[in-house]
Amino acid sequence: MNPRIEKIKDEIERIKAKMIKGQTRLRELEKQLTDLENADIVAAVRGVEVAPSELAAFVQMLREKQKGGTVPDLDTATVGRVDIALEAAPDCTTDLDTQNDMEDTV
């Protein structure tokens, strides 16, 4: 067989092996990133000291405001013992919102 063909086949195999190793490392790094982001989110939520149902209500109100929906007349929603200004984060979006928007355009 032509030696150039063998050389090219060997290079293809080396590159495929590097790609597999790179993809594996990429998945590991993405998992680490997600774990760290989730830990930060959990720490922030626990720091607010509200009941899960109150937090869920607040998040729902935030999403409604982002979508231009109706929210309570006040710019401040009282959630348990914590007053949270809705105008503090009018343009904040979650990764899930961004992903849903991208899926809608496809």
N, C-alpha and C positions, 0 to 999 in steps of 0.2 A: 504494500500500500504506500501511497505517496507520503513522505515524511511530513510535509506541510499539513496534510489532513490530520495526522496523528497529533501534531503540535497544536492545531486549532482545537481538536477534541479535548486535549488535556487542559487547555486554557478555559474552555467552556466548563469543564467539570470543576476547576478551581474557582471560577467565578460563581457557579451555582452553590458551591459549598460556602463561600463567603456570604452570599445572599441569604442562605438559610440561617447562618449564624447571626447575621445582621437583623433579620426579621425576628428571630428569637429574642435578641437583646432589646429590640424595639418594643416588643410585647411586654417584656419585663419592666422596662422603663415606664411605659404607659400605665401599667398596673401600679407601680410605685407612686407615680404622679397622682393617680386617682385615689389611692389610699391616703396620701398626704392631704389632698384637697378635702376628702371626706372627713378626715380627722379635724381639720381646721373648721369646717362647717359645723361639726358636732360640738366643738369647743365653743364656738360663737353662739350657737343656739342654747347650749347649757348655761352660758353666761347671762342670758336674758332672764332666766328663771320664770318662765311662763308654762302653763299647762299645754300639752300637745294639741288639744282641741283649740286653744286660743291662738297658738302659733299657726295652725292650719287655717283658721279664719283670717288671720292677718295676711298670710301668703295669698289666699284667694282674693282678698281686697286689693293687694298690690297688683296681681295679675289683671284684675278687672280694670284698674286705673291705667295700666300699661296698654290695654286693648281699647281704651277709650270708653269702657263700659261705665255703668253707674256705680258709684261708691257712696258711702254716707256723706251727708252735707258737710261734715267737718273735714278739714285737712288733716286732722289728727284722729287716729283711731285709738280708743282706749282698749288695751288688751290686758285683762287682769290688772295687775298692779303697775303695768308699764305703759306709758304713753309713747306712741311711736308716730313720728311725723311721716305721712305718706309722701309728702313732697321731697323728702330727703333722698329718695332713690327713684325718681320718676322714670328714668331711662334704663334702669338696671334690667338685664335679661339673664336668664339662666342658660346653661349649655343646652338644656332640653328644649327651651323655647327656640334657640337658634337652630337646633337640629330639626325641629318641627317645621320651621320656616323654610329650611333648605329642602325638606321632603316635599313641601307643598309646591315648590317651584319645579320639581323634577317631573 
